[in-house]
Amino acid sequence: MRAIWKGAVSFGLVSIGVKVYSATEEKDIRFHQVHRDDGGRIRYKRTCQVCGEEVSYDDIAKGYDIGGGEMVILTDEDFADLPLATSHAIDVLEFVPAEQVDPILYNKAYFLEPEGAATKPYVLLRDALEDSERVAIVKVALRQREQLATLRVREGVLLLNTMLWPDEVRTPDFGFLDEDLKVRAPELAMASSLIDSMAGDFEPDAFTDDYRAALQEVIDAKVEGREVVQPEEVEAAPAAAVDLMAALKASVERARAARGEEPAGGAAEPTPITSARSAQKAAKAAKTAKAPAKKAPAKKAAPAKKAAAKKAEPAKKAAEKKTAEKKAAKAPAKKAAEKKAAPRKTA
């Protein structure tokens, strides 16, 4: 990396010499405009709109359009007189909680490297920032412009994030913000379930620029003179949802399938909607089960009858035995009477 700026972090009465490096770089594949027939580069001449002459860089100044075709011309001397006292300093203004800085304000990121004997105070400021769990709000002049920035720690290095000024952030002015749109509770519950099913830990390395990779493949094929392989078709975007609940439910099932989970009909964790329906079914089943319970006392009468019958059984047996004895006593007399009454046989 090549340092783009040198200066010092002003931390109270402590001055820390630093070098500034761009912390990010764009990986876009860049093209030149060329002549289709011979591949020659297309150049643009800097010409004056008034006289039509070609103008060198030395004769170019900055102009501010004040309207009506009038232009105010500013020279290098005009910029030199501007009060940029912090042109080679990063002045720490205050320390604030990181969550109070809206991410929309962040612009460019730069690494700071200690220069010369500034390593110890550099490490001191770094460790103090980490312990405080805050970020430093600073002012810095980069590329002839004073900017607001934050100073925080990333992987053991001080990171400078330049920020937009508050008046550079636009205010959204959209018609739907004035509409009284209501979201139904089931829809919100299903949307929350979809968010839960797609939740995870952010790992930047898991994401790739598929378009850039495919474009590089096309370029490599051109260079090597081989056949260009068409990249796989990207899945088409779904059509606008007509049934919001159906779309949300389908999205939940799709997210679960992508994570290797069972669908809602299986053993997967129920969504808020299915949980509510299951609760309703359980309540209905419990209500139905309570109805036969009122007839339970009638069933209890049966054991009582059995007990009474069992209790009366010895007396019944005794009466039957007594009757049997009486019949046995009368039997000889009856036989004797029958014998007398029978006619005698004659010889």
Backbone hydrogen bonds, N-H to C=O, Kabsch-Sander energy under -0.5 kcal/mol:
donor,donor_aa,acceptor,acceptor_aa,energy
4,I,20,V,-2.9
5,W,20,V,-0.9
7,G,18,V,-2.1
8,A,88,H,-0.8
9,V,16,I,-3.0
10,S,8,A,-0.6
10,S,90,I,-2.6
11,F,9,V,-0.9
11,F,14,V,-3.2
12,G,10,S,-0.7
14,V,11,F,-2.2
16,I,9,V,-2.3
17,G,15,S,-0.6
18,V,7,G,-2.5
19,K,113,E,-2.3
20,V,5,W,-2.9
21,Y,111,F,-2.4
23,A,109,A,-2.4
24,T,109,A,-0.6
30,R,28,D,-0.6
34,V,32,H,-0.5
35,H,40,G,-2.7
39,G,35,H,-2.8
42,I,33,Q,-2.5
43,R,41,R,-0.6
47,T,45,K,-1.1
48,C,53,E,-2.6
52,G,48,C,-1.7
55,V,46,R,-3.6
59,D,56,S,-1.2
60,I,57,Y,-1.5
61,A,59,D,-0.5
62,K,74,L,-1.5
64,Y,72,V,-2.9
65,D,63,G,-0.5
66,I,64,Y,-0.6
66,I,70,E,-1.8
67,G,70,E,-0.6
70,E,67,G,-1.4
72,V,64,Y,-2.7
73,I,71,M,-0.6
74,L,62,K,-3.4
79,F,75,T,-1.4
80,A,76,D,-1.9
81,D,77,E,-1.2
82,L,79,F,-1.3
84,L,82,L,-2.0
85,A,83,P,-0.9
87,S,84,L,-1.3
89,A,86,T,-1.6
90,I,8,A,-3.3
91,D,89,A,-0.7
91,D,139,K,-1.8
92,V,10,S,-2.0
92,V,90,I,-0.6
93,L,91,D,-0.5
93,L,137,I,-3.5
94,E,137,I,-1.2
96,V,135,V,-2.6
98,A,133,E,-0.6
100,Q,97,P,-1.6
101,V,98,A,-1.8
102,D,100,Q,-0.7
105,L,102,D,-2.2
106,Y,103,P,-1.3
107,N,162,T,-3.0
110,Y,160,L,-2.5
111,F,21,Y,-2.4
112,L,158,L,-2.2
113,E,19,K,-2.3
115,E,17,G,-2.4
118,A,115,E,-1.4
119,T,116,G,-0.6
122,Y,118,A,-1.9
123,V,119,T,-2.6
124,L,120,K,-2.4
125,L,121,P,-2.4
126,R,122,Y,-2.3
127,D,123,V,-2.8
128,A,124,L,-2.2
129,L,125,L,-2.2
130,E,126,R,-2.0
131,D,127,D,-2.3
132,S,128,A,-2.0
133,E,129,L,-1.1
134,R,129,L,-1.1
135,V,96,V,-2.9
136,A,151,L,-2.6
137,I,94,E,-3.3
138,V,136,A,-0.6
138,V,149,A,-3.0
139,K,91,D,-1.6
140,V,147,Q,-2.5
141,A,86,T,-0.9
142,L,140,V,-0.7
142,L,145,R,-2.3
145,R,142,L,-0.6
147,Q,140,V,-3.7
148,L,163,M,-0.6
149,A,138,V,-2.4
150,T,161,N,-2.2
151,L,136,A,-2.1
152,R,159,L,-2.2
154,R,157,V,-2.8
157,V,154,R,-1.4
158,L,112,L,-0.6
159,L,152,R,-3.6
160,L,110,Y,-3.3
161,N,150,T,-2.5
161,N,159,L,-0.6
162,T,108,K,-2.4
162,T,160,L,-0.6
163,M,148,L,-3.3
164,L,105,L,-2.7
168,E,165,W,-2.6
169,V,166,P,-1.4
170,R,168,E,-0.6
177,L,174,F,-1.3
178,D,175,G,-1.6
179,E,176,F,-1.1
181,L,179,E,-1.4
184,R,182,K,-0.5
188,L,184,R,-2.3
189,A,185,A,-2.6
190,M,186,P,-2.4
191,A,187,E,-2.4
192,S,188,L,-2.3
193,S,189,A,-2.0
194,L,190,M,-2.1
195,I,191,A,-2.1
196,D,192,S,-2.3
197,S,193,S,-2.2
198,M,194,L,-1.1
199,A,196,D,-1.0
206,A,203,E,-2.2
207,F,204,P,-1.8
210,D,208,T,-1.2
213,A,209,D,-2.0
214,A,210,D,-2.3
215,L,211,Y,-2.6
216,Q,212,R,-2.4
217,E,213,A,-1.7
218,V,214,A,-1.8
219,I,215,L,-2.2
220,D,216,Q,-2.7
221,A,217,E,-2.2
222,K,218,V,-1.9
223,V,219,I,-2.3
224,E,220,D,-2.5
225,G,221,A,-1.1
226,R,221,A,-1.3
229,V,227,E,-0.5
230,Q,228,V,-0.5
244,L,242,V,-0.8
247,A,243,D,-2.4
248,L,244,L,-2.5
249,K,245,M,-2.6
250,A,246,A,-2.5
251,S,247,A,-2.0
252,V,248,L,-2.2
253,E,249,K,-2.2
254,R,250,A,-2.2
255,A,251,S,-2.4
256,R,252,V,-2.3
257,A,253,E,-2.3
258,A,254,R,-2.1
259,R,255,A,-1.2
260,G,257,A,-1.3
261,E,256,R,-2.9
266,G,263,P,-2.0
268,A,263,P,-0.9
275,S,271,T,-2.4
276,A,272,P,-1.7
277,R,273,I,-2.1
278,S,274,T,-2.4
279,A,275,S,-2.1
280,Q,276,A,-1.9
281,K,277,R,-2.3
282,A,278,S,-2.4
283,A,279,A,-2.2
284,K,280,Q,-2.2
285,A,281,K,-2.3
286,A,282,A,-2.2
287,K,283,A,-2.0
288,T,284,K,-2.0
289,A,285,A,-2.0
290,K,286,A,-1.2
291,A,287,K,-0.7
291,A,288,T,-0.6
293,A,290,K,-0.7
294,K,291,A,-1.5
295,K,292,P,-1.3
296,A,293,A,-1.1
298,A,295,K,-0.7
299,K,295,K,-1.1
300,K,296,A,-1.2
301,A,297,P,-0.7
301,A,298,A,-0.8
302,A,299,K,-0.8
304,A,300,K,-0.9
305,K,301,A,-2.0
306,K,302,A,-2.1
307,A,303,P,-2.0
308,A,304,A,-2.3
309,A,305,K,-2.7
310,K,306,K,-2.3
311,K,307,A,-2.1
312,A,308,A,-2.1
313,E,309,A,-1.0
316,K,312,A,-1.8
317,K,313,E,-2.1
318,A,314,P,-2.2
319,A,315,A,-2.1
320,E,316,K,-2.1
321,K,317,K,-2.0
322,K,318,A,-2.1
323,T,319,A,-2.1
324,A,320,E,-1.9
325,E,321,K,-1.9
326,K,322,K,-2.0
327,K,323,T,-2.0
328,A,324,A,-1.9
329,A,325,E,-2.0
330,K,326,K,-1.8
331,A,327,K,-1.1
333,A,329,A,-0.6
334,K,330,K,-2.1
335,K,331,A,-1.8
336,A,332,P,-2.5
337,A,333,A,-2.3
338,E,334,K,-2.0
339,K,335,K,-1.7
340,K,336,A,-2.0
341,A,337,A,-2.1
342,A,338,E,-0.8
